[in-house]
Every structure is written in C-alpha cells, then in structure tokens.
Amino acid sequence: MSNSPHLPLVDLKEVCKPLKEEQFSLFRHEREGVFSLPHAHKHKFFMMFFVTGGGGTHHIDFTKYDVTPGSVFFLAPGQAHNWELHPDTTGFQLMYGPEFVDFPPGQWPFFSASAQPLLHMEEGAFEIVLRELEAMEKEYSRGDLLSIRILTHRLWVLLTLVERGYEAAFPAEDVPGLRQVVKQFLELLEANYKDNAAVEYYAEQLHVTPQYLNIASKKETGLTAGHCIRSRLLLEAKRMLSLTTQDVKEIAYSLGFSDSSYFSRFFRRYAGLSPLAFRKHVQKVP
C-alpha cells in the first residue's frame, strides 16, 4: 500500500498470493480473511465477498452496510472500503484483476459506477452460486495452466449467475435505447468527471440533447445527469479528504475546480459541512 498523499491503492498481490501470478484469487474468509479493516483503502482489482455466516459492518464509499448471511458485496477498482466483521464470519472472497480476463467494459451491472454494492440473494439462487464457488475452489487448488483456463470460464458462469440474481433484485424498465445511453453516460462520466462537469459535454458525446440525457438518467438511476456528475465529484472529494493528506486547495484543483473557495462552497452545499469538518469527522470514526 502506498504511503504517498494520494489515495491508498492496494494491488492484489498485497492482499494474497494470486494463482500463478495470474491476478486471480479465491479463498474462504474464515481461513485466510482479515476480520478488521479499520482504515479505508482502494483496490486495483475487482472483489466479491459471498457471506455464508457471521456478521458485522462494511463501509463502501462512506455508506454503511450490514453484513449478513446470504449477502454478496461488490467492489470495483477505485472504490473505497473498510469493514469490521464478527470473528465467526464465514464465506468466500473472490478477487481478479482487469488483466485476468478480457470482459467488455460495463459487462457486469454490479460493477458499474452507479451500482448497488450489496445484493441479498434468494436462498436457492445463493446455493447454486455457492456450489459454483466450491467447484472453482477445487480447480483453484490444482493451480496448473489448464486450471487457469477453466477458471476464466467458470468466472464467467459465476458472474452470470450473480447477474441473474442482481437483475431480479434491481429490475430496470427496459426502454429501447435508453438504458444503453445511460450506461454509456456513466462510463464517460467515470473517465471524465475531473475534467468535464457539464451535462452538455456528455450529451454532445452521446449525440443526444441535455434534456434527453437528464430525463434518461432520472428514469434509469433516479438521478438527473447533473446530479450524477455532482455526486461523482462529491464522492471523490470525500475519498481524498478521508484517505489522503492533501490540503483542500490541492484536492480542489485535482478535481477540476479552479477556485478552492468555490470547491468549499460546493462541498458544503452537497455534503452538509465544510471539507475540513468532514475530514475531522471521518478521522474520529473508528
């Protein structure tokens, strides 16, 4: 983990020993997992935590979630998290780097920028997922070249099974073309939010009007496009205030604000307190 003033960014090799240096790992939490992660950090890899027993709390991007049996947590690269788990917590942790398998961008809805990071699966569906994880665990223990090929295919199956449960839990109205526009908008936003904070920019890139983009975003995410842009900036500001030692002026400029006082007003308006007050608050939280 880096000790620089930038966000602590953890590589898969710092968490565990990946299979054959292939940026993939699967293990049972009760055997190799860490039960207390009091300090938030980011990952360079994708992570899923399938909880089979125990409990606790899991903070993801400053939102607190209860850890309960039958729950699945999703973390995409760049999301900040920390947790406090009961010592009897059990389950599977699965991690893979972007280099392990070439999934198309935005393939999995639970790893998108606006996704819910927690899924409570129906018992029967969860059992099917656990059987797949057990099969992957056996293959993982073999550790040969054929195992790597098999695991890439089994990972696709596993993620598809989870996607079925995710879409059942979080259905979206299927309006032709609308969902794709919002998906592309969120992908563009993730890549450009520091440099472009205007709805007009994203609408132009997507060849739609700003009004249409706001309506489409509201229908799919519950938030207008402008709200999504502000929320993404605010989230990154919170991450930087809590996970770095950079001062407010540095954070403001890194997020595309030319005036640090305007950034402070923006933060206070949407977070409810000043940047420095927020930093002091999160530093007091155990």
N, C-alpha and C positions, 0 to 999 in steps of 0.2 A: 504494500500500500504506500502511496506517495505521501511524503511529509511536506510537500510544497503548499503554498497558499491556495492552490486550486482544489477542486473537489476531490476527495479521496476516491480513487478509481481502482477497483480490485480486479485483477486478472484471475482467470480460472485456476491457474497453477498456484496462486497464493491461497486458494481455498482447499484444494485437494490435488491429488495426482491424477491427471486425465489419462484415459486409456491410450497407451501408445503415443502420447503427445498429440492426440487427435482432437483435442478440445471437446471432449465429451466425458461426463462423469455421472454415475448413478450409484447411490448408496442409501442405506437405511439410516434415518436420522438418529435412532436410538443407539446405533453402533458408532457412528462417526460424526454426527452432527454437533453443532455448538448450540447450547441452550440459552445463552445470554449474549446478545449483541447490543450493548447499550449505546454504542456510538454509530450514528447513521453513516452510510457509505454508498457508493455506486458500484455497479458491476460492469464489466466489459462484455458479459455473456448473458444469455437467456437462462432463466431459472424457473423451475416449477417445484412447489412443495405440496405433496399429497399427504394430508394429515389423517392418520388412522386411529390415533388415541391421544389422550392428554389434553392440553390446552395452553392458554397464555394470551399474549397480545402481540400484534405485528403492526408496526407503523410503516406505511408505504407513502412516500411523498407527503408526509405530515398528516396523514389520516390514519386513525387508529382502527384496527380490525381485530375482532375476537378470533382466536384460533380454536377450532372445534373439530371433532372427528367428522370426516366426510367432506372437509373443505379442501379446496385447491387454490393455491396462491400463484400468481403470475408476476414475474419481474422481467422487464425488457432492459437491454443495455441503457444505462443512464439514469434509471430510476433510483431514488434514494430510499433506503430501508434500514430498519433495525428491529429487533424483537426481544421479548422476554418470555421464554417457554417454560412450562412446568417440567420438572425432571422426569415425569413419566410420559412425556410426549413421544409419540412414535409416528413413523411414516416414511415416505420416500422423498429424497431430494434428487432432482434431475437437472443437470446443467449442460449446456452446449454453447460453444462459440459460433459466431457467424461463419467461421471458416469450415466448420464440421460438415455442413450440408448446405447446398445452394437453394434454399427456399426462396421463391419470389418475394420481393418486398410487399409487406402488407398481407401475406398469405393467411396469417392466423389472427382472427379478430381480437383475441385476448392479449396480444402483444402490441396492439395499436396504441397511439398516443392518448386516445380518449376512453380506453377500455376500462371496465371494472376489473380490478386486480384480484378479486376474490369470487370464487364460484362454489356454491353449495350444491353438490351433485346428488341426484336421486340415488337411493341405495343400490338398486340393481345396476344402474349405469356405472356407479363407482366401483362395484365389484368387478365388472368387466375391465375397467381401467386397471385395477389392482392386479388382475391376472396377467394383463399385458406387461405391466411393470415387473412382475415376477419372472416372466419369460425373458424379458430384457436383462434382468439381473443375472440369470443363468448364463446368457450369452456373453454378458459383460465380463463374467468371471473367467471365461475362456481366453479372452484377450488376444486372439490371433487376427490375422488380416481378414479372414472370412467373417469373423465376428464383427469387425468394423463395418463391412458391407451390409451384414444382416441388421445391425443396429441402426444404420441410417434408414433402412426400410421400415423397421419396427417403430422408429421415432415418428415417421410419417403416419403410421397407423395410429399410434398413441395420440398424437396431436389431433388427428381427425376425430377420434372417439371423444376427446375432450371438447373439440369444437361442436360436436353434436349436442353435448350437454350444455355448452355455453350459449348456443343459439336458442335452445329450448328455454333457458333461464332468462335470456335477454333478447327477446324477439324484436326485430325491427320491421316496420312496414316496408314492403318490397315495392317501391315505386320505381319503374324502369328508368335507369339513368341517374336517378337522384342519389342513391347510395354510393355509386361509383364516383360521382362528383365530390361528395363529402369525404370519401376515402382519400381521393387524390388531394383534396384541400388539406386534410390533416397531415398527409405525408409531406406536402410542400411546406406546411407550417413548421413541422418539426425540423426541417432542413434550413428554414429561412427566418425564423421568428426574431433572431437577434438583429437582422438587417432590414426586415420589412414588417412593419406593424400596421399597414393599411389594408383594409378589406379589398380596395380597388386593385392592389397589386396581385392578390391571389385570384380575384375574379378574372383579371386580364390573362393570367397564365392559364386559366381553365376555360377561357373563351365563353364566359357567362357574365351576366351583369352582377354588380354588387348586391342588388336587391334579391336576385335569384339565389346567390350564394348564401346570404343571410337566412332566407326562408328555408333553403335546403338543409343548412346546418342546424337550424332550430328544430326542424322536423326529425332529423336523424339523431342529434345529440342532446336536444333540449336546450341548446345554447346557440345564439346567433354567431356568425363567423367573427364578428368583432369581439364578442365575449370570449370565444375560444382563443383569440390572439392575446387578449389581456390576461386570461387565465394562464396561458403558457408562459408569458413573461413573468407573471407573478410567481408561478411555481419555481422557475429557475432562480429568481431573486431570493426566494426563501431557501432554496438549496444552497446557494452561495453564501448567504448570511449565516446559515447554521453549520455549514461544512467547510468553510474556508476562513482565513484570517484577513482577506481583502477588505479594505475600507469601503465605505458607501460610495465614494466617488469612483473607485476602480470598478465596482460592481455595476454602477450606472453606465459607465462608458462601455463596458464589455457587453452590455445588453442593448446597446444602440441608443442610449439616452445621451444627448449632447450636453444636457444640463442636469447636474446631480440634484439640484433643488427640485426640478420637475419630477425626477425619479422618486424623490422622497414624498412629494405630494401624491404621485401615482400610487406608491406603495401604501401610504396611509389611507387613501381613499378606498382601496380594494382589500387591504388586509386588516384595516381597523386600528392599526398602530404604526408608529414610525419604524423604519428599518432597524435602528439601534435598539428600540424597545423590543422588537421581535427577536433580535439576536440575544438579548439578555434573557428573554422569556424561554427560548429553546435551550439555552445553556443551563437553566435551572431544572429542566425536565430530566429525570433520571433515565 
